[in-house]
Amino acid sequence: MQILPYSTAHRAQCLAAFDSNVGQYFAPSEREEFIEYLDSLTAEPEYFVCLKNDQLVACGGIGIHAETGSLAWGLVHRDFHGQGIGTLLTDYRLSCLKANSSVQVVKIETSQHTEGFYNKRGFVATKSVANGFGAGIDCVSMALSFAR
């Protein structure tokens, strides 16, 4: 398993991974927002891909704004759910954020379907909006404080 910085060469595989999760984890209307996010990425590594035998199996990003870090567009291709890949990539992204001594808290907006995954990593729900991402997909805001 390799975790590498995203490049435009990964774009089609990231979109395929996103598409594999539409319905339960993402609303169809979020696809355009994901495309805009990918197309706005700069050369600075803020989005990562996880490759297994040269196949993209997951992707996810980070952001840093003053003392707040964020996790963005983290997803595992549906064919690879339940294999620990999401944990590997999330832990990698959290370690990148923790390495920046200015980051005190990490925030994420996720769905009720992955809220438990982030609870296991210490995130606490701060707000929930029913159908916030689309029909049947709630928007759950969560935060993780770094003890420094």
BELCOR-V961361 format. One record per residue. N is the residue number from 1. RES is the residue in one small letter. OMEGA is omega in whole degrees, -180 to 180 (NA if undefined). D_CENTER is the distance of its C-alpha to the mean C-alpha in Angstrom with 2 decimals. Layout:
n:N res:RES omega:OMEGA d_center:D_CENTER
n:N res:RES omega:OMEGA d_center:D_CENTER
This chain:
n:1 res:m omega:179 d_center:17.59
n:2 res:q omega:171 d_center:16.63
n:3 res:i omega:-176 d_center:13.65
n:4 res:l omega:173 d_center:14.58
n:5 res:p omega:177 d_center:13.83
n:6 res:y omega:168 d_center:13.04
n:7 res:s omega:-179 d_center:16.31
n:8 res:t omega:177 d_center:17.62
n:9 res:a omega:-180 d_center:19.01
n:10 res:h omega:-171 d_center:15.61
n:11 res:r omega:-176 d_center:15.23
n:12 res:a omega:180 d_center:17.05
n:13 res:q omega:175 d_center:15.30
n:14 res:c omega:179 d_center:11.77
n:15 res:l omega:177 d_center:13.54
n:16 res:a omega:178 d_center:15.18
n:17 res:a omega:177 d_center:12.12
n:18 res:f omega:-178 d_center:10.92
n:19 res:d omega:-179 d_center:14.58
n:20 res:s omega:-178 d_center:14.85
n:21 res:n omega:180 d_center:12.66
n:22 res:v omega:-180 d_center:14.56
n:23 res:g omega:180 d_center:16.81
n:24 res:q omega:-173 d_center:15.29
n:25 res:y omega:179 d_center:11.55
n:26 res:f omega:174 d_center:11.80
n:27 res:a omega:179 d_center:15.04
n:28 res:p omega:-178 d_center:16.87
n:29 res:s omega:180 d_center:17.20
n:30 res:e omega:-176 d_center:13.53
n:31 res:r omega:-179 d_center:14.06
n:32 res:e omega:177 d_center:16.08
n:33 res:e omega:178 d_center:13.64
n:34 res:f omega:178 d_center:11.04
n:35 res:i omega:179 d_center:14.14
n:36 res:e omega:178 d_center:15.15
n:37 res:y omega:-179 d_center:11.98
n:38 res:l omega:-177 d_center:12.45
n:39 res:d omega:-180 d_center:16.14
n:40 res:s omega:-176 d_center:15.98
n:41 res:l omega:179 d_center:14.49
n:42 res:t omega:-179 d_center:17.26
n:43 res:a omega:179 d_center:18.57
n:44 res:e omega:-176 d_center:17.03
n:45 res:p omega:177 d_center:14.20
n:46 res:e omega:177 d_center:11.08
n:47 res:y omega:-173 d_center:8.97
n:48 res:f omega:175 d_center:9.47
n:49 res:v omega:178 d_center:10.56
n:50 res:c omega:-177 d_center:11.87
n:51 res:l omega:174 d_center:15.38
n:52 res:k omega:-176 d_center:17.88
n:53 res:n omega:179 d_center:21.35
n:54 res:d omega:177 d_center:20.20
n:55 res:q omega:178 d_center:18.11
n:56 res:l omega:-179 d_center:14.44
n:57 res:v omega:-180 d_center:12.90
n:58 res:a omega:176 d_center:9.14
n:59 res:c omega:180 d_center:6.96
n:60 res:g omega:-175 d_center:4.13
n:61 res:g omega:176 d_center:5.68
n:62 res:i omega:173 d_center:7.71
n:63 res:g omega:177 d_center:10.61
n:64 res:i omega:177 d_center:13.93
n:65 res:h omega:-178 d_center:16.56
n:66 res:a omega:-177 d_center:19.61
n:67 res:e omega:-177 d_center:19.03
n:68 res:t omega:173 d_center:15.62
n:69 res:g omega:178 d_center:12.32
n:70 res:s omega:172 d_center:8.98
n:71 res:l omega:-175 d_center:5.28
n:72 res:a omega:171 d_center:4.24
n:73 res:w omega:176 d_center:3.64
n:74 res:g omega:-180 d_center:1.83
n:75 res:l omega:176 d_center:5.53
n:76 res:v omega:177 d_center:8.88
n:77 res:h omega:-175 d_center:12.04
n:78 res:r omega:-179 d_center:14.17
n:79 res:d omega:-176 d_center:16.97
n:80 res:f omega:177 d_center:15.23
n:81 res:h omega:174 d_center:14.04
n:82 res:g omega:-179 d_center:15.82
n:83 res:q omega:179 d_center:16.38
n:84 res:g omega:-178 d_center:14.37
n:85 res:i omega:178 d_center:12.00
n:86 res:g omega:177 d_center:8.86
n:87 res:t omega:179 d_center:10.83
n:88 res:l omega:-177 d_center:11.78
n:89 res:l omega:178 d_center:8.60
n:90 res:t omega:178 d_center:7.38
n:91 res:d omega:178 d_center:11.02
n:92 res:y omega:-179 d_center:11.21
n:93 res:r omega:178 d_center:8.77
n:94 res:l omega:179 d_center:10.65
n:95 res:s omega:176 d_center:13.83
n:96 res:c omega:180 d_center:13.34
n:97 res:l omega:-179 d_center:13.12
n:98 res:k omega:179 d_center:15.96
n:99 res:a omega:177 d_center:18.02
n:100 res:n omega:-173 d_center:18.39
n:101 res:s omega:179 d_center:21.18
n:102 res:s omega:-178 d_center:20.84
n:103 res:v omega:-180 d_center:17.51
n:104 res:q omega:-177 d_center:18.70
n:105 res:v omega:177 d_center:15.91
n:106 res:v omega:-180 d_center:12.10
n:107 res:k omega:177 d_center:10.94
n:108 res:i omega:168 d_center:8.23
n:109 res:e omega:-176 d_center:9.13
n:110 res:t omega:179 d_center:8.53
n:111 res:s omega:177 d_center:11.34
n:112 res:q omega:-179 d_center:14.29
n:113 res:h omega:-179 d_center:13.44
n:114 res:t omega:179 d_center:10.63
n:115 res:e omega:-180 d_center:12.32
n:116 res:g omega:177 d_center:14.42
n:117 res:f omega:-179 d_center:11.83
n:118 res:y omega:174 d_center:10.77
n:119 res:n omega:-179 d_center:14.54
n:120 res:k omega:180 d_center:15.41
n:121 res:r omega:176 d_center:13.64
n:122 res:g omega:178 d_center:15.67
n:123 res:f omega:179 d_center:13.71
n:124 res:v omega:178 d_center:16.23
n:125 res:a omega:179 d_center:16.10
n:126 res:t omega:-179 d_center:17.77
n:127 res:k omega:176 d_center:18.06
n:128 res:s omega:179 d_center:17.76
n:129 res:v omega:179 d_center:18.77
n:130 res:a omega:179 d_center:20.06
n:131 res:n omega:-177 d_center:19.02
n:132 res:g omega:177 d_center:16.95
n:133 res:f omega:-177 d_center:14.71
n:134 res:g omega:-178 d_center:17.65
n:135 res:a omega:178 d_center:20.34
n:136 res:g omega:-180 d_center:19.41
n:137 res:i omega:-180 d_center:15.79
n:138 res:d omega:174 d_center:15.89
n:139 res:c omega:-180 d_center:13.79
n:140 res:v omega:176 d_center:13.44
n:141 res:s omega:-177 d_center:13.09
n:142 res:m omega:180 d_center:12.70
n:143 res:a omega:176 d_center:13.73
n:144 res:l omega:178 d_center:14.39
n:145 res:s omega:175 d_center:17.51
n:146 res:f omega:174 d_center:18.41
n:147 res:a omega:-177 d_center:22.06
n:148 res:r omega:NA d_center:23.69
